[in-house]
Amino acid sequence: MLEPPQEMIAAATAIGFRSPRPESRGYEQLEQRVTRAYDEFVGSGQYRFRPRDNASRLDDVLKFGWQMVPADSDDVVAIGLEIAMLAPDGRIQTDDQVHRAVTAEIGYSIRTMAARRRTR
């Protein structure tokens, strides 16, 4: 996203992104981002994630979806799609994420947000 709205920049900064664009580079930034997201959503006991039945792989491209649900219910509050490019050694080289809040419950506007994470 070349010019994200201010609301998106604020939300990305709040969950650990260092630049105006929701992007992490390198394993250290990726680990910080994942840890922050885990602490906020899963570690807090508020939500859990479950896979969607749409995983597939073609050569070095991996795609899978997920759903975020409250810990005490099966009501879907957010959905996401990950598209990862794998390096020759099989590790994730880039991971593009698109997610959308299904309800306003999680504190974000109901609009699609995208994030890109790079491991190098």
Contacts in CASP RR format, 6 or more apart in sequence:
PFRMAT RR
TARGET T0000
AUTHOR 0000-0000-0000
METHOD contacts of the structure
MODEL  1
MLEPPQEMIAAATAIGFRSPRPESRGYEQLEQRVTRAYDEFVGSGQYRFR
PRDNASRLDDVLKFGWQMVPADSDDVVAIGLEIAMLAPDGRIQTDDQVHR
AVTAEIGYSIRTMAARRRTR
1 8 0 8 1.000
1 21 0 8 1.000
1 22 0 8 1.000
1 114 0 8 1.000
4 12 0 8 1.000
4 20 0 8 1.000
4 21 0 8 1.000
4 22 0 8 1.000
7 109 0 8 1.000
8 22 0 8 1.000
8 113 0 8 1.000
9 20 0 8 1.000
11 108 0 8 1.000
11 113 0 8 1.000
12 20 0 8 1.000
12 21 0 8 1.000
12 22 0 8 1.000
12 115 0 8 1.000
15 33 0 8 1.000
15 36 0 8 1.000
15 37 0 8 1.000
15 40 0 8 1.000
16 32 0 8 1.000
16 33 0 8 1.000
16 36 0 8 1.000
17 23 0 8 1.000
17 24 0 8 1.000
17 33 0 8 1.000
17 115 0 8 1.000
18 24 0 8 1.000
18 29 0 8 1.000
21 116 0 8 1.000
22 113 0 8 1.000
22 114 0 8 1.000
22 115 0 8 1.000
22 116 0 8 1.000
23 115 0 8 1.000
23 116 0 8 1.000
23 117 0 8 1.000
23 118 0 8 1.000
24 30 0 8 1.000
24 32 0 8 1.000
24 33 0 8 1.000
24 115 0 8 1.000
24 117 0 8 1.000
24 118 0 8 1.000
25 117 0 8 1.000
25 118 0 8 1.000
25 120 0 8 1.000
26 118 0 8 1.000
26 119 0 8 1.000
26 120 0 8 1.000
27 119 0 8 1.000
29 117 0 8 1.000
30 117 0 8 1.000
30 119 0 8 1.000
33 117 0 8 1.000
41 47 0 8 1.000
41 49 0 8 1.000
41 68 0 8 1.000
42 48 0 8 1.000
42 49 0 8 1.000
45 71 0 8 1.000
46 70 0 8 1.000
46 71 0 8 1.000
47 68 0 8 1.000
47 69 0 8 1.000
47 70 0 8 1.000
47 71 0 8 1.000
47 77 0 8 1.000
47 106 0 8 1.000
48 68 0 8 1.000
48 69 0 8 1.000
48 70 0 8 1.000
48 71 0 8 1.000
49 66 0 8 1.000
49 67 0 8 1.000
49 68 0 8 1.000
49 69 0 8 1.000
50 66 0 8 1.000
50 67 0 8 1.000
50 69 0 8 1.000
51 64 0 8 1.000
51 65 0 8 1.000
51 66 0 8 1.000
51 67 0 8 1.000
52 64 0 8 1.000
52 65 0 8 1.000
52 66 0 8 1.000
52 67 0 8 1.000
52 79 0 8 1.000
52 80 0 8 1.000
54 63 0 8 1.000
54 64 0 8 1.000
54 65 0 8 1.000
55 62 0 8 1.000
55 63 0 8 1.000
55 64 0 8 1.000
55 65 0 8 1.000
56 62 0 8 1.000
56 63 0 8 1.000
56 64 0 8 1.000
57 63 0 8 1.000
60 85 0 8 1.000
60 86 0 8 1.000
60 87 0 8 1.000
60 88 0 8 1.000
60 90 0 8 1.000
61 83 0 8 1.000
61 84 0 8 1.000
61 85 0 8 1.000
61 86 0 8 1.000
62 82 0 8 1.000
62 83 0 8 1.000
62 84 0 8 1.000
62 85 0 8 1.000
62 86 0 8 1.000
62 92 0 8 1.000
63 81 0 8 1.000
63 82 0 8 1.000
63 83 0 8 1.000
63 84 0 8 1.000
64 81 0 8 1.000
64 82 0 8 1.000
65 79 0 8 1.000
65 80 0 8 1.000
65 81 0 8 1.000
65 82 0 8 1.000
66 79 0 8 1.000
66 80 0 8 1.000
66 82 0 8 1.000
67 76 0 8 1.000
67 78 0 8 1.000
67 79 0 8 1.000
67 80 0 8 1.000
68 76 0 8 1.000
68 77 0 8 1.000
68 78 0 8 1.000
68 79 0 8 1.000
68 80 0 8 1.000
68 106 0 8 1.000
69 75 0 8 1.000
69 76 0 8 1.000
69 77 0 8 1.000
70 77 0 8 1.000
70 105 0 8 1.000
75 103 0 8 1.000
76 102 0 8 1.000
77 101 0 8 1.000
77 102 0 8 1.000
77 103 0 8 1.000
77 105 0 8 1.000
77 106 0 8 1.000
78 99 0 8 1.000
78 100 0 8 1.000
78 101 0 8 1.000
78 102 0 8 1.000
78 106 0 8 1.000
79 99 0 8 1.000
79 100 0 8 1.000
79 102 0 8 1.000
80 97 0 8 1.000
80 98 0 8 1.000
80 99 0 8 1.000
80 100 0 8 1.000
81 97 0 8 1.000
81 98 0 8 1.000
81 99 0 8 1.000
82 95 0 8 1.000
82 96 0 8 1.000
82 97 0 8 1.000
83 95 0 8 1.000
83 96 0 8 1.000
83 97 0 8 1.000
84 92 0 8 1.000
84 93 0 8 1.000
84 94 0 8 1.000
84 95 0 8 1.000
84 96 0 8 1.000
85 92 0 8 1.000
85 93 0 8 1.000
85 94 0 8 1.000
85 95 0 8 1.000
86 92 0 8 1.000
86 93 0 8 1.000
87 93 0 8 1.000
87 119 0 8 1.000
91 119 0 8 1.000
92 119 0 8 1.000
93 118 0 8 1.000
93 119 0 8 1.000
93 120 0 8 1.000
94 116 0 8 1.000
94 117 0 8 1.000
94 118 0 8 1.000
94 119 0 8 1.000
95 116 0 8 1.000
95 117 0 8 1.000
95 118 0 8 1.000
95 119 0 8 1.000
96 114 0 8 1.000
96 115 0 8 1.000
96 116 0 8 1.000
96 117 0 8 1.000
97 114 0 8 1.000
97 115 0 8 1.000
97 116 0 8 1.000
97 117 0 8 1.000
98 112 0 8 1.000
98 113 0 8 1.000
98 114 0 8 1.000
99 112 0 8 1.000
99 113 0 8 1.000
99 114 0 8 1.000
99 115 0 8 1.000
100 110 0 8 1.000
100 111 0 8 1.000
100 112 0 8 1.000
100 113 0 8 1.000
101 107 0 8 1.000
101 108 0 8 1.000
101 109 0 8 1.000
101 110 0 8 1.000
101 111 0 8 1.000
102 110 0 8 1.000
103 110 0 8 1.000
104 110 0 8 1.000
END
